[in-house]
Amino acid sequence: MKLFRNSCLALLGVILFASTSLLLPNLKILSILPSVAATPITKSENIHKSPIFLHYKLFQGGQVANKAENNKNFSKSKSQILATLLQKQGNLTQSVSAINDDGSLYDQYTFSGHAKQSIKIYLESQEFDTYLMLLDTEGNKLAENDDQGEYNSNSFLHVTLPKQNTYRVVVNSYQPQSQGKYNLRVVEDNLDEFPENYLISAKTNNSNQYSQKEFETLVKADRLYQQGKRTEAEKLYRQVKKPFAKDSKNSNFPDPITEPEQLSPGGKVYWREAQAGFQQGLESKIFVPLQLLSEKNPEFVPGHILLAQALEKYNKPKEAREVLERAASLFPYNPDVAKARIRALETDEQWLEASIAARQFAIVNPNHSDNTEFVSIANKNFGRFRGDLNNQIITTTIIGGLGGFLTGDFTSRSFQAVQLAQLMINGESAMGSQFADGYKQKLPLLQDEIVQNYINTIGQDIAKLMGRSEFNYEFYIVQDDSLNAFALPGGKVFINTGAILDTKSEAELAGLIGHEVGHAVLSHGYQRIANDSLLTNLKAVIPFGNFFTTLVSGDYNRNNERQSDIIGSRALAGYGYAADGLRNFMQTLHERYGSSGQNYASTHPSSQERVRYLEELITRNGYNRYAFEGIEKHSLIQKRVRELIRT
């Protein structure tokens, strides 16, 4: 009889879940009333010299061949700042032009430009290391670029054209025999389309940011940097940007050691005692020396791993995970720590957390030999999580959805819990889109093509380096004067106008955006909803609106924040912004709010604490903080935002 009853319940659950899957897409999410919480580094000064550089004079007086493949010119956009002059999708193959003596392949295209026109050229490929050159009609070389950033083999140029002319763009590869598909885009970036008095007033309207002299110096530095004159630009950046304050105490990122021979004499004793205790199964001889070792020699990686193993052995899984979380924050680039942490999470069947841990390592270490393995681990564990979620949704449907179906009351809290379950099983992108629709209805969004284009360009460029190409990233601007932003699952990011107005440069704003994108790509919001609702208490029915409060207003834990800071700073540096953009944002935050914990600071760890460890992160990884700041356009956008919100 009991077996029959259980079978009936299971069958009912399947029927209800199937019915819910069909019905819910046609229902609007109910009670969406969000509690809104007002919320390129180069390898060197010298450009790589590809074969095309050595032979660039062959273009002098030459003609550009008409190409039959996908060479459609795209029309200009309506934006007053950005307009597309040329956009191509091509393929370097044996069918294109080649240099006779070395076989180097190249394509070339033309576009029309006028005197003093500011343009940006982007050349991107996932199949070869790009090389880009700009020439005039006569074949005189105006600019060239190989790597846009230290972690970015795409090419980028920002040039002010000297005269009315037809210009040529040459697409080439650093490696002579390389082939593959590419995307080429030429856009104008015309600050001079603003009236001259508009530009002057924007420059002088920086009383709460840089002095007039500092502003002008940084503008000059940015222009030199984008012209490829990196040494000259760095000299000017250094005139404005002060050196980091050095603090050797309590290093956030100690240099890891893995061999016992590298330990101090006392550390060697602790290590021997702990190993002996572990082998003999003597608990008293394990934990005391290991804890002393981790305090005296936190840089010793095997000590953290053995301590976690011992805690697991003696049924202390929570403490073991805490040890490995701390180790992962100390050594984000160490595969042994990452694998130990993933194994511990898998043992505890915390599939989503294990997926996030693997994905974090893959994003932070894109060139590591184990990168593909970590991506595979991340995907496998995310699949396990969704499998568990699918099974638990059946139970949730029986408990929470039965009342709605029996009574016809689809506005009940019970039925809303089932709706949330359906969103979660559909994945991060679907959930983020649904939540974003709710926010767009309730928040006062700034609708301006120029400002939106500016924010979207920054966000999309940063997101490209984050490793989650399956997301449809969207960026929205909220009319709110607080220095804040937040991210929803699936790459939906909302930035307050206060964040635009109070950041000192485009690099600072990009740092904030990169941090929020980091939360999305590491599934932090999705994780929070899963942990705070369905997976922790299936029988508890929580109002749907509470999930918005949890998602946006609640605290991320310190580990989440550090993960987003690390991958956000790496993406910032990799794209070619000043690598201290996020660090400077935290400093701006501290200057504005101090330690009182207002607004953005109230839902995140201390801004001063983060300034210190971000400085160390930048220094230890050799990120270039004397790179593009984006002062000029940022000030123009700020002035435009001020005018828009006053109207």
C-alpha positions as CSV (number, residue, x, y, z in Angstrom):
1,M,0.0,0.0,0.0
2,K,2.8,2.4,0.9
3,L,4.6,1.6,-2.4
4,F,1.4,2.2,-4.3
5,R,0.9,5.6,-2.5
6,N,4.5,6.7,-3.2
7,S,4.2,5.7,-6.9
8,C,1.0,7.7,-7.2
9,L,2.7,10.8,-5.7
10,A,5.7,10.4,-8.0
11,L,3.4,10.1,-11.0
12,L,1.4,13.1,-9.9
13,G,4.5,15.1,-9.5
14,V,5.6,14.3,-13.1
15,I,2.2,15.2,-14.4
16,L,2.1,18.5,-12.5
17,F,5.7,19.4,-13.6
18,A,4.9,18.6,-17.2
19,S,1.8,20.7,-17.0
20,T,3.6,23.5,-15.3
21,S,6.3,23.5,-18.0
22,L,3.7,24.0,-20.6
23,L,1.6,26.5,-18.7
24,L,4.2,28.7,-17.1
25,P,5.7,30.2,-20.3
26,N,2.3,31.7,-21.0
27,L,1.9,33.2,-17.6
28,K,3.3,36.5,-16.5
29,I,5.6,36.4,-13.5
30,L,3.4,37.5,-10.6
31,S,4.3,39.9,-7.8
32,I,7.5,41.2,-9.4
33,L,8.0,44.1,-7.1
34,P,11.7,44.2,-6.7
35,S,13.0,45.9,-3.6
36,V,15.5,48.0,-5.4
37,A,18.8,48.7,-3.6
38,A,19.4,52.1,-5.1
39,T,21.4,50.6,-6.5
40,P,45.2,47.7,-24.0
41,I,48.1,46.2,-21.4
42,T,50.9,45.7,-24.0
43,K,53.7,43.2,-23.8
44,S,56.3,45.9,-24.5
45,E,56.7,49.3,-26.2
46,N,57.9,47.4,-29.3
47,I,55.2,46.1,-31.6
48,H,55.7,42.6,-33.0
49,K,56.9,42.8,-36.5
50,S,54.9,40.6,-38.8
51,P,56.0,39.9,-42.4
52,I,53.5,42.5,-43.6
53,F,55.5,45.2,-41.7
54,L,58.7,44.3,-43.5
55,H,56.9,44.6,-46.8
56,Y,54.5,47.4,-46.2
57,K,55.9,49.5,-49.0
58,L,54.3,47.1,-51.5
59,F,51.1,48.9,-50.8
60,Q,52.5,52.2,-52.1
61,G,50.5,53.1,-55.2
62,G,48.8,49.7,-55.2
63,Q,45.2,49.1,-55.8
64,V,42.8,47.3,-53.5
65,A,41.3,44.2,-55.1
66,N,37.5,43.8,-55.1
67,K,36.7,40.9,-52.8
68,A,33.6,38.8,-53.5
69,E,33.2,37.2,-50.0
70,N,31.4,38.8,-47.1
71,N,32.5,42.4,-47.6
72,K,29.2,44.2,-47.0
73,N,29.7,47.8,-45.8
74,F,27.4,48.5,-42.8
75,S,25.5,51.8,-42.7
76,K,26.4,54.4,-40.1
77,S,24.6,54.4,-36.8
78,K,22.6,57.4,-35.5
79,S,24.9,58.0,-32.6
80,Q,26.5,61.4,-32.5
81,I,29.7,59.9,-31.1
82,L,30.0,56.5,-32.8
83,A,29.4,55.7,-36.4
84,T,30.5,52.6,-38.3
85,L,32.7,53.4,-41.3
86,L,33.6,49.9,-42.3
87,Q,32.7,46.4,-41.0
88,K,33.9,43.2,-42.6
89,Q,33.9,39.5,-41.9
90,G,36.7,37.8,-43.7
91,N,38.9,34.8,-43.9
92,L,42.6,34.6,-44.3
93,T,43.0,31.6,-46.7
94,Q,45.2,30.7,-49.6
95,S,42.7,32.5,-51.9
96,V,43.7,35.9,-50.6
97,S,46.8,38.0,-51.4
98,A,50.2,36.8,-50.3
99,I,53.7,38.1,-50.2
100,N,55.9,36.1,-52.6
101,D,59.0,35.6,-50.5
102,D,57.4,34.3,-47.3
103,G,53.9,33.4,-48.2
104,S,52.3,35.8,-45.6
105,L,48.6,36.2,-46.2
106,Y,46.8,39.5,-46.0
107,D,43.5,41.3,-46.9
108,Q,43.1,45.0,-47.4
109,Y,40.1,47.3,-47.4
110,T,39.4,51.0,-47.9
111,F,37.2,53.6,-46.2
112,S,36.8,57.3,-46.6
113,G,37.9,59.7,-43.9
114,H,38.3,63.4,-43.3
115,A,40.8,65.7,-41.6
116,K,40.9,65.5,-37.8
117,Q,38.4,62.6,-37.8
118,S,39.1,60.3,-34.7
119,I,38.6,56.7,-35.6
120,K,39.0,53.3,-33.8
121,I,39.9,50.1,-35.7
122,Y,39.2,46.7,-34.2
123,L,40.6,43.4,-35.6
124,E,39.5,40.3,-33.8
125,S,40.0,36.6,-34.5
126,Q,39.8,33.4,-32.4
127,E,41.9,31.5,-35.0
128,F,45.1,33.5,-35.4
129,D,47.2,36.2,-33.7
130,T,46.1,39.3,-35.5
131,Y,48.3,42.1,-36.9
132,L,46.7,45.4,-38.1
133,M,48.1,48.3,-40.2
134,L,46.6,51.6,-41.4
135,L,47.9,53.3,-44.5
136,D,46.9,56.2,-46.7
137,T,46.1,55.8,-50.4
138,E,49.8,56.3,-51.3
139,G,50.8,53.5,-49.0
140,N,52.3,55.7,-46.2
141,K,52.0,53.8,-42.9
142,L,50.1,55.8,-40.3
143,A,49.8,53.3,-37.5
144,E,50.1,49.6,-36.6
145,N,49.3,47.2,-33.8
146,D,49.8,43.6,-32.9
147,D,48.4,42.7,-29.4
148,Q,45.7,44.9,-27.9
149,G,46.6,43.6,-24.4
150,E,48.8,41.2,-22.6
151,Y,46.0,38.6,-22.6
152,N,44.4,39.7,-25.9
153,S,45.9,38.9,-29.3
154,N,43.3,41.0,-31.1
155,S,44.5,44.3,-32.5
156,F,43.3,47.8,-32.0
157,L,44.2,51.3,-33.3
158,H,42.9,54.7,-32.3
159,V,44.0,57.3,-34.9
160,T,43.2,61.0,-35.8
161,L,43.2,61.1,-39.6
162,P,45.5,63.8,-41.0
163,K,43.4,64.8,-44.1
164,Q,40.5,64.1,-46.4
165,N,41.5,60.9,-48.0
166,T,40.8,57.2,-48.8
167,Y,42.5,55.1,-46.2
168,R,43.5,51.4,-46.3
169,V,43.3,48.8,-43.5
170,V,45.6,45.8,-43.9
171,V,44.6,42.6,-42.1
172,N,47.5,40.2,-41.4
173,S,48.8,37.7,-38.9
174,Y,51.9,37.8,-36.7
175,Q,52.7,34.2,-37.8
176,P,53.4,34.0,-41.6
177,Q,51.4,30.9,-42.3
178,S,48.4,31.6,-40.1
179,Q,44.9,31.3,-41.5
180,G,41.4,31.8,-40.2
181,K,38.3,33.9,-39.9
182,Y,38.3,37.5,-38.5
183,N,36.1,40.5,-37.9
184,L,37.2,44.0,-38.8
185,R,35.4,47.1,-37.7
186,V,36.3,50.8,-38.2
187,V,34.2,53.3,-36.2
188,E,34.5,57.0,-35.8
189,D,34.8,58.3,-32.3
190,N,34.3,62.0,-32.8
191,L,34.6,64.0,-29.7
192,D,34.9,67.1,-32.0
193,E,31.2,66.7,-33.0
194,F,30.4,68.3,-29.7
195,P,30.5,72.1,-29.8
196,E,33.9,73.4,-28.6
197,N,32.3,75.2,-25.6
198,Y,30.7,71.8,-24.6
199,L,34.1,70.2,-24.5
200,I,35.6,73.1,-22.5
201,S,32.8,73.1,-20.0
202,A,33.2,69.3,-19.6
203,K,36.9,69.7,-18.9
204,T,36.4,72.4,-16.3
205,N,33.5,70.6,-14.6
206,N,35.7,68.3,-12.7
207,S,35.9,70.0,-9.3
208,N,35.2,66.8,-7.4
209,Q,37.6,64.8,-9.5
210,Y,40.9,65.8,-11.2
211,S,42.4,69.3,-11.2
212,Q,42.4,71.0,-14.6
213,K,46.1,70.4,-15.0
214,E,45.8,66.7,-14.1
215,F,42.8,66.4,-16.5
216,E,44.7,67.9,-19.4
217,T,47.8,65.7,-18.7
218,L,45.7,62.5,-18.7
219,V,43.9,63.5,-21.9
220,K,47.4,63.9,-23.5
221,A,48.5,60.6,-22.1
222,D,45.4,58.8,-23.4
223,R,45.9,60.2,-26.9
224,L,49.6,59.1,-26.9
225,Y,48.7,55.7,-25.5
226,Q,46.2,55.1,-28.3
227,Q,48.7,56.2,-30.9
228,G,51.0,53.4,-29.7
229,K,53.4,55.8,-28.0
230,R,53.3,53.9,-24.7
231,T,56.6,55.2,-23.2
232,E,55.6,58.8,-23.7
233,A,52.1,58.1,-22.4
234,E,53.5,56.4,-19.3
235,K,55.6,59.4,-18.3
236,L,52.5,61.5,-18.3
237,Y,50.4,59.0,-16.4
238,R,53.0,58.8,-13.7
239,Q,52.8,62.6,-13.3
240,V,49.2,62.2,-12.1
241,K,49.0,58.7,-10.7
242,K,50.8,58.2,-7.4
243,P,52.7,55.0,-6.6
244,F,50.9,52.4,-4.5
245,A,51.5,52.5,-0.8
246,K,53.6,49.4,0.1
247,D,52.5,47.3,3.0
248,S,54.3,44.0,3.4
249,K,52.2,42.9,6.4
250,N,49.6,40.2,6.1
251,S,50.1,39.8,2.3
252,N,46.8,38.9,0.5
253,F,48.7,37.0,-2.1
254,P,51.9,35.4,-0.7
255,D,54.3,33.8,-3.0
256,P,53.4,30.1,-2.8
257,I,55.9,27.4,-1.9
258,T,55.2,23.7,-2.4
259,E,58.4,22.0,-1.1
260,P,59.0,21.3,2.6
261,E,62.6,22.2,2.1
262,Q,61.6,25.8,1.5
263,L,60.0,26.0,5.0
264,S,61.6,27.6,8.0
265,P,63.2,25.2,10.6
266,G,60.0,25.5,12.8
267,G,57.8,25.0,9.8
268,K,59.6,21.8,8.9
269,V,59.0,20.5,12.4
270,Y,55.2,21.3,12.2
271,W,55.0,19.6,8.8
272,R,56.7,16.4,9.9
273,E,54.6,16.1,13.0
274,A,51.4,16.7,11.1
275,Q,52.2,14.1,8.5
276,A,53.1,11.5,11.1
277,G,49.9,12.2,13.0
278,F,47.8,11.9,9.8
279,Q,49.4,8.6,9.0
280,Q,49.0,7.2,12.5
281,G,45.4,8.5,12.8
282,L,46.3,10.6,15.9
283,E,43.9,13.6,15.8
284,S,45.8,15.4,18.6
285,K,49.0,15.3,16.5
286,I,47.4,16.6,13.3
287,F,45.5,19.8,13.9
288,V,47.7,21.7,16.4
289,P,50.9,21.6,14.1
290,L,48.9,22.2,11.0
291,Q,47.1,25.2,12.4
292,L,50.5,26.6,13.6
293,L,51.9,25.9,10.2
294,S,49.2,27.7,8.4
295,E,49.6,30.7,10.7
296,K,53.4,30.8,10.6
297,N,53.8,29.8,6.9
298,P,50.6,30.6,5.1
299,E,52.5,30.5,1.8
300,F,52.9,26.7,2.1
301,V,50.3,25.2,-0.2
302,P,50.4,21.5,0.9
303,G,49.7,22.6,4.5
304,H,46.3,24.0,3.6
305,I,45.5,20.9,1.5
306,L,46.5,18.5,4.3
307,L,44.5,20.5,6.9
308,A,41.4,20.3,4.7
309,Q,41.9,16.5,4.2
310,A,42.2,16.0,7.9
311,L,39.1,18.0,8.6
312,E,37.2,15.9,6.1
313,K,38.5,12.7,7.6
314,Y,37.3,13.7,11.0
315,N,33.8,14.7,9.8
316,K,34.3,18.4,9.7
317,P,33.4,19.2,6.1
318,K,32.3,22.8,6.7
319,E,35.7,23.6,8.3
320,A,37.5,21.9,5.5
321,R,35.7,24.0,2.9
322,E,36.5,27.2,4.8
323,V,40.2,26.2,4.8
324,L,40.2,25.6,1.0
325,E,38.2,28.8,0.3
326,R,40.9,30.8,2.2
327,A,43.6,28.9,0.3
328,A,41.9,29.6,-3.1
329,S,41.7,33.3,-2.2
330,L,45.4,33.3,-1.3
331,F,46.5,31.3,-4.4
332,P,43.9,31.9,-7.2
333,Y,46.5,30.7,-9.8
334,N,47.4,27.3,-8.1
335,P,45.7,24.3,-9.8
336,D,46.4,22.0,-6.8
337,V,44.4,24.2,-4.5
338,A,41.6,24.6,-7.0
339,K,41.3,20.8,-7.6
340,A,41.4,20.1,-3.8
341,R,38.6,22.6,-3.3
342,I,36.5,21.2,-6.2
343,R,37.0,17.7,-4.9
344,A,35.8,18.7,-1.4
345,L,32.7,20.4,-2.8
346,E,31.9,17.4,-5.0
347,T,32.2,15.1,-2.0
348,D,29.6,17.2,-0.3
349,E,27.5,17.2,-3.5
350,Q,27.7,21.0,-3.7
351,W,27.6,20.8,-7.5
352,L,27.0,24.5,-8.2
353,E,29.8,25.7,-5.9
354,A,32.1,23.1,-7.5
355,S,31.2,24.4,-10.9
356,I,31.9,28.0,-9.9
357,A,35.3,27.1,-8.3
358,A,36.4,25.4,-11.6
359,R,35.1,28.2,-13.7
360,Q,36.9,30.8,-11.6
361,F,40.3,29.0,-12.1
362,A,39.6,28.7,-15.9
363,I,38.8,32.4,-16.3
364,V,41.7,33.6,-14.1
365,N,44.2,31.2,-15.9
366,P,43.2,31.2,-19.6
367,N,46.6,30.1,-20.8
368,H,47.1,27.3,-18.2
369,S,47.7,23.8,-19.5
370,D,44.8,22.5,-17.4
371,N,42.4,25.2,-18.6
372,T,40.3,22.9,-20.8
373,E,40.1,20.4,-18.0
374,F,38.7,23.0,-15.6
375,V,36.1,24.2,-18.1
376,S,35.0,20.6,-18.5
377,I,34.8,20.2,-14.7
378,A,32.7,23.4,-14.5
379,N,30.3,22.2,-17.1
380,K,30.0,18.7,-15.7
381,N,29.2,20.0,-12.2
382,F,26.7,22.5,-13.5
383,G,25.0,19.7,-15.3
384,R,24.9,17.7,-12.0
385,F,23.4,20.7,-10.2
386,R,20.6,21.1,-12.8
387,G,19.9,17.3,-12.6
388,D,19.4,17.6,-8.8
389,L,17.4,20.7,-9.3
390,N,15.2,18.9,-11.8
391,N,14.5,16.1,-9.3
392,Q,13.8,18.5,-6.5
393,I,11.4,20.6,-8.6
394,I,9.2,17.6,-8.9
395,T,8.9,17.5,-5.1
396,T,8.4,21.3,-5.0
397,T,5.7,21.0,-7.6
398,I,3.8,18.4,-5.6
399,I,4.1,20.4,-2.3
400,G,3.8,24.0,-3.6
401,G,1.9,23.7,-6.9
402,L,-0.8,21.3,-6.0
403,G,-2.8,23.9,-4.2
404,G,-2.7,26.3,-7.1
405,F,-3.9,23.7,-9.5
406,L,-6.7,22.5,-7.3
407,T,-7.9,25.9,-6.4
408,G,-7.2,27.7,-9.6
409,D,-5.3,30.4,-7.6
410,F,-2.2,31.0,-9.7
411,T,-1.4,34.1,-7.7
412,S,-0.6,32.2,-4.5
413,R,2.8,32.1,-3.0
414,S,2.9,28.4,-3.5
415,F,2.4,28.7,-7.2
416,Q,5.0,31.4,-7.4
417,A,7.5,29.1,-5.9
418,V,6.8,26.7,-8.7
419,Q,7.3,29.5,-11.2
420,L,10.7,30.3,-9.7
421,A,11.6,26.6,-9.9
422,Q,10.7,26.6,-13.6
423,L,12.9,29.7,-14.2
424,M,15.8,28.0,-12.5
425,I,15.6,24.9,-14.5
426,N,15.5,27.0,-17.7
427,G,18.9,28.3,-16.7
428,E,20.7,31.5,-15.9
429,S,20.0,33.4,-19.1
430,A,16.2,32.7,-19.0
431,M,16.1,33.7,-15.3
432,G,18.1,36.8,-15.8
433,S,15.9,37.9,-18.7
434,Q,12.7,37.4,-16.7
435,F,14.1,39.3,-13.7
436,A,15.5,42.1,-15.9
437,D,12.0,42.6,-17.5
438,G,10.7,43.1,-14.0
439,Y,13.3,45.7,-13.2
440,K,12.9,47.5,-16.4
441,Q,9.3,48.0,-15.6
442,K,9.9,49.4,-12.2
443,L,13.2,51.3,-12.4
444,P,13.6,54.8,-14.0
445,L,15.9,53.9,-16.9
446,L,17.9,56.5,-18.7
447,Q,17.0,56.3,-22.4
448,D,19.7,58.0,-24.4
449,E,21.4,56.4,-27.4
450,I,24.8,58.1,-26.9
451,V,25.1,57.2,-23.2
452,Q,23.7,53.7,-23.7
453,N,26.1,53.1,-26.5
454,Y,29.0,54.2,-24.3
455,I,28.0,51.9,-21.4
456,N,27.2,49.0,-23.7
457,T,30.5,49.2,-25.6
458,I,32.5,49.1,-22.3
459,G,30.4,46.2,-21.0
460,Q,30.5,44.1,-24.1
461,D,34.2,44.6,-24.5
462,I,34.9,43.5,-21.0
463,A,32.4,40.6,-21.2
464,K,34.3,39.1,-24.2
465,L,37.2,38.3,-21.9
466,M,35.1,36.5,-19.3
467,G,34.6,33.1,-20.8
468,R,30.8,32.9,-20.8
469,S,29.9,33.5,-24.5
470,E,26.6,31.7,-24.0
471,F,25.2,34.8,-22.2
472,N,23.4,37.6,-23.9
473,Y,24.9,40.5,-22.1
474,E,22.8,43.5,-21.6
475,F,23.5,46.8,-19.8
476,Y,21.0,49.3,-18.5
477,I,21.3,52.7,-16.9
478,V,19.2,53.6,-13.9
479,Q,18.5,57.2,-13.0
480,D,19.7,57.1,-9.5
481,D,22.4,59.3,-8.0
482,S,24.0,56.7,-5.7
483,L,27.3,55.2,-6.6
484,N,26.0,51.7,-7.3
485,A,25.4,48.9,-9.8
486,F,24.1,45.3,-9.7
487,A,24.1,42.2,-11.8
488,L,21.4,39.6,-12.5
489,P,22.0,36.0,-13.7
490,G,22.8,35.6,-17.3
491,G,24.8,38.9,-17.7
492,K,22.1,41.5,-17.1
493,V,23.8,44.5,-15.5
494,F,22.2,47.7,-14.2
495,I,24.5,50.8,-13.6
496,N,23.3,53.9,-11.8
497,T,23.9,57.3,-13.3
498,G,25.6,58.1,-10.0
499,A,28.3,55.5,-10.9
500,I,28.8,57.3,-14.2
501,L,29.0,60.8,-12.6
502,D,31.2,59.9,-9.6
503,T,33.8,57.7,-11.3
504,K,36.9,59.6,-12.4
505,S,37.5,57.9,-15.7
506,E,36.3,55.3,-18.2
507,A,38.8,52.8,-16.7
508,E,37.2,53.3,-13.2
509,L,33.7,52.8,-14.6
510,A,34.9,49.7,-16.6
511,G,36.3,48.4,-13.3
512,L,32.9,48.6,-11.7
513,I,31.2,47.0,-14.7
514,G,33.8,44.3,-14.9
515,H,33.3,43.4,-11.2
516,E,29.5,43.1,-11.8
517,V,29.9,41.1,-14.9
518,G,32.2,38.9,-12.8
519,H,29.3,38.1,-10.5
520,A,27.2,37.1,-13.4
521,V,29.8,34.9,-15.1
522,L,30.6,33.1,-11.9
523,S,26.8,32.5,-11.3
524,H,26.9,34.2,-7.9
525,G,23.3,35.5,-8.1
526,Y,22.0,32.2,-9.4
527,Q,23.9,30.5,-6.6
528,R,22.4,32.8,-4.0
529,I,18.8,32.1,-5.1
530,A,19.5,28.4,-5.2
531,N,21.0,28.3,-1.8
532,D,18.5,30.6,-0.1
533,S,15.4,29.0,-1.5
534,L,14.7,25.7,-3.2
535,L,17.7,23.7,-2.2
536,T,17.8,24.7,1.4
537,N,14.2,24.4,2.4
538,L,11.9,22.9,-0.2
539,K,8.9,22.9,2.0
540,A,9.1,26.6,2.8
541,V,7.1,28.8,0.6
542,I,8.7,32.2,0.2
543,P,7.1,35.2,-1.6
544,F,8.6,35.6,-5.0
545,G,9.4,39.3,-4.4
546,N,11.8,38.3,-1.6
547,F,14.1,36.7,-4.1
548,F,14.7,40.2,-5.6
549,T,15.7,41.5,-2.3
550,T,18.0,38.5,-1.7
551,L,19.5,38.9,-5.2
552,V,20.2,42.6,-5.2
553,S,20.2,43.9,-1.7
554,G,21.8,40.9,0.2
555,D,25.5,40.5,0.8
556,Y,27.7,38.4,-1.3
557,N,30.2,36.6,0.8
558,R,33.9,37.8,0.9
559,N,34.9,34.9,-1.3
560,N,32.4,35.9,-4.0
561,E,33.6,39.5,-3.9
562,R,37.2,38.5,-4.2
563,Q,36.5,36.2,-7.1
564,S,34.7,39.0,-9.0
565,D,37.5,41.5,-8.1
566,I,40.1,39.1,-9.4
567,I,38.5,38.2,-12.7
568,G,37.2,41.8,-13.2
569,S,40.7,43.3,-12.8
570,R,42.2,40.7,-15.1
571,A,39.7,41.5,-17.8
572,L,40.3,45.2,-17.3
573,A,44.0,44.8,-17.8
574,G,43.6,42.3,-20.6
575,Y,41.4,44.7,-22.6
576,G,43.9,47.5,-22.4
577,Y,42.4,49.8,-19.7
578,A,44.5,51.0,-16.8
579,A,44.6,47.9,-14.6
580,D,43.9,49.8,-11.4
581,G,40.5,50.9,-12.6
582,L,38.6,48.8,-10.1
583,R,41.2,49.7,-7.4
584,N,40.6,53.4,-8.1
585,F,36.9,52.9,-8.0
586,M,37.3,51.5,-4.5
587,Q,39.4,54.5,-3.6
588,T,36.7,56.8,-5.0
589,L,34.2,54.9,-2.9
590,H,36.2,55.4,0.2
591,E,36.8,59.1,-0.4
592,R,33.1,59.6,-0.9
593,Y,31.6,57.5,1.8
594,G,34.6,56.8,4.1
595,S,34.1,53.8,6.4
596,S,30.4,54.6,7.1
597,G,29.2,51.9,4.7
598,Q,26.8,53.7,2.5
599,N,25.3,52.5,-0.7
600,Y,27.6,50.2,-2.7
601,A,29.9,49.9,0.3
602,S,27.1,48.6,2.5
603,T,26.7,45.4,0.6
604,H,30.4,44.7,0.0
605,P,33.5,44.4,2.1
606,S,35.5,47.4,3.2
607,S,36.6,49.5,0.3
608,Q,39.9,50.3,1.9
609,E,40.6,46.6,2.5
610,R,39.9,45.9,-1.2
611,V,42.1,48.8,-2.3
612,R,45.0,47.1,-0.5
613,Y,44.6,43.7,-1.9
614,L,43.8,45.0,-5.4
615,E,47.1,46.9,-5.3
616,E,48.9,43.7,-4.4
617,L,47.0,41.7,-7.1
618,I,48.1,44.3,-9.8
619,T,51.7,44.4,-8.6
620,R,52.1,40.6,-8.3
621,N,50.7,39.9,-11.7
622,G,52.5,42.8,-13.4
623,Y,49.3,44.4,-14.7
624,N,49.9,47.7,-16.3
625,R,48.3,50.6,-14.4
626,Y,49.8,53.2,-16.8
627,A,47.4,52.4,-19.7
628,F,44.3,53.9,-21.1
629,E,42.2,55.9,-18.6
630,G,39.5,57.3,-21.0
631,I,39.3,60.7,-19.4
632,E,38.1,62.8,-22.4
633,K,35.1,60.9,-23.5
634,H,34.1,60.0,-20.0
635,S,33.9,63.7,-19.0
636,L,31.7,64.4,-22.1
637,I,29.4,61.5,-21.2
638,Q,29.2,62.8,-17.6
639,K,28.3,66.3,-18.8
640,R,25.6,64.8,-21.1
641,V,24.2,62.7,-18.2
642,R,24.0,65.8,-16.0
643,E,22.0,67.6,-18.6
644,L,19.7,64.7,-19.2
645,I,18.8,64.1,-15.6
646,R,18.1,67.8,-15.1
647,T,15.5,67.9,-17.9
